[in-house]
Amino acid sequence: MDKHSAMSLHGKILTEIEQNILSGRWPPGFRIPSEMELTVHYGCSRMTVNKVLTQLAQAGLLERKRKAGSFVTRPHTSSAVLEIPDLRQVVLGMGQEYTSQLLSRLQRRSTREDMDAMRMSKTSSVVHALCLHMAGMRPFCIEDRLINLEAVPDAEQEMFTEQSPSSWMVNHVPWSSAEHRIRAEAASAETAGLLKVAPGFPCLVIDRCTWTGRLPITFVRLTFPADLYELDAHFSPSAVGSA
């Protein structure tokens, strides 16, 4: 096998295993086929398979255990500065009844704005979902989410009738890195109408993008009434420097 063919096969194996994980076909805790099984399946060298599994482990999608095999990791990594919570669990943890309402769901080609938000290098099919989360009788959060179908193909068939986009993503889709942007914002007339607050009411807005390796998974904008939600994070001093 020449060098170019080996590189192409490496990419094929990487993509197929990654899609099995991201689509939920291989759920968290699932033991994937062994190196030898994958070697036979793809008709390649064991070294090629080992390199792929090492790369996926470094991306946080797999946990490799000596003699036991390789296992799909939990949907988020412990190294994130801020956790990615399931909004349903957040509301229930407040002692409030939780409900959600899917306001819209649209599948389309990504726009330039979508590509900028998700750091996409090329166009792709996306699902754009808008959901309102409730805490008791009061609106708790507006979830405005883009899902990259190249990374999460199962989202094409998911209508979010049983779970909100937030719950479905947290419980089904692993990720390796994330970026948060947090700001205060006055509620626009449209936002105020959904959250049932006065226009100009202070809101906490979180923009979050997640990736697996270099592949964008989702971009979400979460808008909360500022009096209902706050962020709480625990930090440890770095061994390299200090603030």
C-alpha positions in Angstrom: 0.0 0.0 0.0 1.5 3.4 -1.0 1.7 6.3 1.4 -1.3 8.2 -0.2 -3.5 5.1 0.0 -2.5 4.6 3.7 -3.4 8.2 4.5 -6.8 7.9 2.7 -7.6 4.7 4.6 -6.6 6.4 7.9 -9.1 9.2 7.1 -11.8 6.7 6.2 -11.4 4.7 9.4 -11.2 7.8 11.5 -14.4 9.3 10.0 -16.4 6.1 10.3 -15.5 5.5 13.9 -16.1 9.2 14.7 -19.6 9.1 13.1 -20.5 5.9 15.0 -19.7 7.7 18.2 -21.2 11.1 17.4 -24.4 9.6 16.0 -25.0 7.7 19.1 -24.8 4.3 17.4 -21.9 3.6 19.8 -23.2 5.2 23.1 -21.0 6.2 26.0 -19.4 3.2 27.7 -19.6 1.1 24.5 -16.6 -1.1 23.9 -15.7 -0.7 20.3 -14.2 -3.5 18.1 -10.7 -4.5 19.0 -7.7 -3.4 17.0 -7.5 -6.8 15.5 -11.2 -6.8 14.5 -10.8 -3.4 12.9 -7.6 -4.5 11.1 -9.5 -7.4 9.5 -12.6 -5.3 8.8 -10.7 -2.6 6.9 -8.0 -4.8 5.5 -5.2 -2.6 6.8 -2.2 -2.8 9.1 -2.6 -2.8 12.9 -0.4 0.3 13.0 -2.9 2.3 11.0 -5.8 1.3 13.3 -3.7 2.1 16.4 -2.9 5.6 15.1 -6.6 6.2 14.5 -7.6 5.0 18.0 -4.8 7.1 19.5 -6.0 10.2 17.7 -9.6 9.6 18.9 -8.4 9.1 22.4 -6.5 12.4 22.3 -9.6 14.1 21.0 -11.5 12.8 24.1 -13.9 10.5 22.2 -12.3 7.2 23.4 -10.8 5.9 26.6 -8.2 3.2 26.0 -7.8 0.6 28.8 -4.9 -1.8 28.7 -6.0 -5.4 28.0 -9.7 -4.3 28.3 -10.0 -2.4 25.0 -11.2 1.0 23.9 -14.5 2.5 25.2 -16.6 5.5 24.1 -16.2 8.3 26.7 -19.0 10.2 28.4 -20.6 13.1 26.5 -18.3 15.7 28.0 -14.8 15.9 29.3 -13.7 16.8 32.8 -11.2 19.4 31.6 -13.8 21.9 30.5 -13.7 25.2 32.4 -17.5 25.2 32.5 -19.6 22.1 32.3 -22.3 21.7 29.7 -25.5 21.0 31.7 -28.8 19.5 30.6 -31.2 22.4 31.1 -33.9 19.9 32.3 -31.6 18.8 35.1 -30.8 22.4 36.0 -34.5 23.3 36.4 -35.3 20.2 38.3 -32.3 21.0 40.6 -34.0 24.3 41.4 -37.0 22.4 42.7 -39.1 23.6 39.8 -41.3 21.6 37.4 -39.6 21.4 34.0 -41.3 21.6 30.6 -40.1 22.6 27.1 -41.6 23.8 23.9 -40.0 23.4 20.5 -40.8 26.6 18.7 -39.3 25.7 15.3 -37.1 23.1 13.6 -35.6 23.6 10.2 -33.1 21.7 8.1 -31.2 23.7 5.5 -27.8 24.4 4.0 -25.6 26.5 6.2 -25.5 30.2 5.6 -22.4 32.4 5.9 -23.6 33.5 9.4 -23.9 29.8 10.4 -20.4 29.1 9.1 -19.0 32.0 11.0 -20.7 30.9 14.2 -19.6 27.3 14.0 -16.1 28.0 12.5 -17.0 25.9 9.5 -14.6 25.8 6.6 -17.2 24.6 4.1 -21.0 24.6 3.7 -22.9 21.7 5.2 -26.5 20.7 6.0 -27.6 21.9 9.4 -30.6 21.6 11.7 -31.7 25.0 13.2 -33.8 24.4 16.3 -35.5 27.0 18.6 -36.7 25.9 22.0 -38.2 27.5 25.0 -37.4 26.0 28.4 -39.8 26.6 31.4 -39.2 26.5 35.1 -42.7 26.1 36.5 -44.9 28.7 34.9 -42.0 31.0 34.1 -39.8 31.0 30.9 -36.3 30.0 32.0 -34.2 29.9 28.8 -34.4 30.4 25.0 -32.3 27.8 23.2 -31.3 28.8 19.7 -29.2 25.9 18.3 -27.4 25.0 15.1 -26.4 21.3 14.6 -23.8 20.3 12.0 -25.3 17.2 10.2 -21.8 16.2 9.0 -20.8 15.7 12.6 -24.2 14.5 13.9 -26.1 12.7 11.1 -28.7 11.2 13.5 -30.0 14.7 14.1 -31.5 14.7 10.7 -34.2 12.2 11.9 -34.5 13.6 15.4 -37.6 15.8 15.7 -37.0 16.7 19.4 -40.5 15.6 20.4 -39.4 13.4 23.3 -36.4 15.5 24.4 -35.4 19.1 23.9 -32.3 19.8 21.7 -30.3 20.6 24.9 -31.1 17.2 26.5 -30.7 15.2 23.3 -27.3 16.8 22.6 -25.9 16.4 26.1 -27.0 12.8 26.4 -26.2 11.5 22.9 -23.3 13.5 21.5 -19.7 13.4 22.9 -17.4 16.4 22.3 -13.7 17.1 22.8 -13.5 20.9 23.1 -15.8 23.8 23.7 -15.8 27.6 23.7 -18.1 29.8 25.8 -18.8 33.5 25.4 -20.8 35.0 28.1 -22.3 38.5 28.2 -25.1 40.6 29.6 -27.7 41.9 27.2 -30.9 43.9 27.3 -33.9 41.9 26.1 -35.1 42.8 22.6 -38.8 43.0 21.9 -38.8 39.5 20.5 -36.7 38.0 23.4 -38.9 39.9 25.9 -42.0 38.4 24.4 -40.7 34.8 24.7 -39.3 35.3 28.2 -42.3 37.3 29.4 -40.3 40.2 30.7 -40.2 43.8 29.8 -38.2 45.0 26.8 -34.7 46.0 28.1 -34.9 43.5 30.9 -31.3 42.2 31.8 -30.5 38.8 30.3 -27.5 36.5 30.6 -26.5 35.2 27.2 -24.2 32.3 26.6 -22.8 31.5 23.2 -21.2 28.0 23.0 -19.6 26.1 20.2 -18.4 22.5 20.6 -16.1 20.4 18.4 -14.8 16.9 18.1 -11.2 17.4 17.0 -11.5 20.1 14.3 -15.0 19.2 13.3 -17.8 21.6 14.5 -20.6 19.8 16.2 -23.1 22.6 17.3 -23.4 26.2 18.1 -26.0 27.3 20.6 -27.1 30.6 22.1 -28.8 30.4 25.5 -30.7 33.4 26.8 -31.8 33.5 30.4 -33.6 36.2 32.4 -30.7 37.4 34.6 -32.7 36.9 37.9 -33.2 33.2 37.2 -29.7 32.0 36.3 -26.1 32.4 37.4 -22.9 30.7 36.5 -20.8 29.0 39.2 -17.4 27.5 38.4 -14.6 26.2 40.5 -11.0 27.1 39.5 -7.6 25.9 40.6 -4.4 27.9 40.2 -2.3 27.0 37.2 1.1 25.4 37.8 2.6 27.6 35.1 1.4 31.1 36.1 -1.1 33.1 38.2 -3.7 35.8 37.6 
